[in-house]
């Protein structure tokens, strides 16, 4: 598809040149009021300004002005990667503008871009933290400096603008930056990589926008070099930045979860554009192993606080689950690319799980607070962060307005702005629905036929999804609807369908309505017995939504962590809320907590279970996703 | 007791001026060949030289020479606290010399001391990392600089030398350093504390040695100041260095586990010397809460890798258990002080558990390798560290010769050198036996009566402890023997005794033998149901020794992490090795590890269980202390 086609369609965040499925543009899918539209609207109307406010307040935007005015390094503020938060905001604004064409937003965007652009040096280099007198030299710290990571986000922002608007000051800045990277890190340049992957998918995306082969070649070099110990060893080991094993030789994602998912995304982009089926198969296998052994029930990835990393197989503690918001976004990026490449529903299954249980969990209802980590078990009630204070990154107790490392707010912003992209795809002759949300869709197939659909649903509250045809050719075409793996008993127009793709291939008339019914009654979920940390526990899910118990819903004086579900417990329905019976287990008499007999249980209490993504919104509380079961 | 009395008795590592029990000197208790003597001998004959070698090789000893030669900061090596490893080696050597009077050791010791002493500045300040041109100014980073921590270890080394040898160059260096600390941090000085407690117990101990009240007053100031947010906030929160809550107001140990136990030890020292019963009661309550809710089965403390800290109540994951060796030593220091103050057996119970299951676990058999952390579950076989390479501190897979942060080897060295101190105590008229090991004891009670005992046992291999009287007055005196809480069915001279103190108050004749029989048959131990991470598991203990399963003892192809004990499993005895039945549980069919049915179990296999302290000594392996139980 040409860049002009993309501009007309409103752009899209990953546009492979080949693959089983093709993404739609952000103007081809309009979210209607409902679960996701509400979040996208909050992002547009509140989060973008909130983020811009904090970028000014923290001085991270001012770093660019300080660079121009020669006030660096004295006036430099924030961590080494602070520039990237500005770039991610610009990316979010670009997608948002592609969708809304809001001139006020466009003016804000252009004002920010001019400040960024002014700081670019003559040779294309742009980073407020390196290279000036008194600063470390350029590329003197590839392990931790984040310079190429920073260029990656700059290029991604430029790609977003190019796909939604065409040529532009930021696009030119991004191209100059990418040319600089190719010059310095090319075949005869520095034979290394960045400690934080991101430049890899960015360069492939820029190749897709510009058609310039050198960006693809450079991405290929970066992917090939990594894994050969080109970076120095660090306390966390080289697996932290995936420099332990070459991408095509690894069998599972490992190390820092954001780094791992970004790198894997770039590797898929590269494999698709170069026809490297071996590389694509390698990453696909890594995805599958990671989903089977290193992923939380919520879809969250990365269990370790120390290095924000994947744990070993089946090491998935619910308390102190790191499950970084950005890692969930990286997981969606990766699953989306694999979905486009392979066309299998399982990738969309994980995207759905991750959207409803991590990405919907992270932001506050007002769009001005965020979880950085998304624990599955909160043992001690958190405290409200002070409104004007930077919060340590791992503070997961209550959503905070901003962090000393504030990657998650801006990452959410660009994700919500481009969220419509994940709803549906097309292929040569039909349309596929992946995510169910009220939406209007209209697209032109490659053969020129127009298709329009209106999706009417209050999913996931209810499992009925009605798809009304608003535009259709008078020839047959296939409509495919994803049936999630938990949806046993699902029907399409009354006929049973099984998980995977439910497909209708026929002539559709305007006004036709297709109805998918997904059973969303609550269900008990048991974990693989090898997941030690949740042995003897069950979780409750309802459709794609993981439920949890929260202390604010319990009687005063009842501790959530002392409640066990009696064996054979049933799920009750209390006016739409799922309720289970909890039995307070008496603590042992002795102080030493090993070997003493348990005391007598207390009286049973009802435990209301509510969506995990709603937790922590009613003040400090404790919370559990996994509920222990007792035999007594 | 006067310093000359202590010198004659061989010194002791904590000598309170009051309390229920009095420590014996290191020349009053001689370990005989057996479990602990072997480890003390390995420490003497191998570890001390190994440590000295690494201190030279790493340049941490050379830092003192560089200071004298004006080659700092250019030639500075190691972390900010590297000086303290030299001091802890000197402390270990001092205790060892007190016991052995080995002139060769004494010469090595004096050679090291002269290098340290030469670097002390005119005003008593001594630190190779601060205060010179090009270095950070003195006390410019109290949060992380470790300057007072460093002085604390210097003073502790001086105290050890004073108690075993009297006046000495190192004692004078320590006194000058302590005087400097009092001058700079006194009532009119810097009103703050060190980010790492250690100066507190050191100053009280120096007061005990010198009788100089100003050291006690300064320790009191440090204990009083902490907890009032006198240090800057950090990413881990101020609880990391216990600056969140004043010592006397806290109800549990929290934050960095070594910092917490060192501070609590100093607070007990202070409370005992000042008659501050409120402070003593506060720390006693903290100890009790910590033992009941934040301590591993092994006695290990501190569950978090990120900040080497205590987790929240009942957050005790066996995998990624941090359980730092130094925290176990801090726990022994604290429990020992509370034992001397209160006289209750429970403190000696925890010391025994910690000695057999952490402190005996950490060193390699040859005394030249060490665990920094002591996990209770190793999921992936570790790799042998390269002999000449510094190892990251949290590498717990196999014992390493030295670490970038190498506090544990030197801490073990001073502990093994002074280990005899923990065996027994006296009070006004009798003797108490706390730890059972082959040993000869001889002491003079305050009223001048002489008592001599020979303890004959191969404990913990066997539970028979024979105490033969070798010297006794012809008047009655009480002999108290600790009966551990797990020893149901114990007998003393054939009569049943219950956990706590078994006491014989009578006239003893030389040649009399008292026999304590502690049943050490293996037993199943269930955890408190609130410890989520080991729910549905049992451990096996034998006497004071925690057992574990190790992959090297399993048939090839059997994964330790897939084995479950069938319900109602029995402990079998296979020629002295405890064996349980393990049933490989088939993994679920589906990739997604939640909600799928388990596959068919494999054939039962025998799982030999061996002492946890022996694990990791036969090459890379996986290991579990907690074994999951299945109902099927």
Interface residues (C-beta under 8 A of the other chain):
Chain A: X235 X236 X237 X288 X291 X292 X293 X295 X297 X304 X305 X306 X311 X312 X313 X314 X315 X317 X318 X319 X320 X377 X379 X380 X392 X393 X394 X404 X485 X486 X523 X525 X526 X527 X528 X529 X530 X531 X532 X533 X534 X535 X536 X537 X539 X561 X562 X564 X585 X587 X588 X590 X591 X592 X593 X594 X595 X596 X598 X628 X630 X631
Chain B: X235 X236 X237 X288 X291 X292 X293 X295 X297 X304 X305 X306 X311 X312 X313 X314 X315 X317 X318 X319 X320 X377 X379 X380 X392 X393 X394 X404 X485 X486 X523 X525 X526 X527 X528 X529 X530 X531 X532 X533 X534 X535 X536 X537 X539 X561 X562 X564 X585 X587 X588 X590 X591 X592 X593 X594 X595 X596 X598 X628 X630 X631
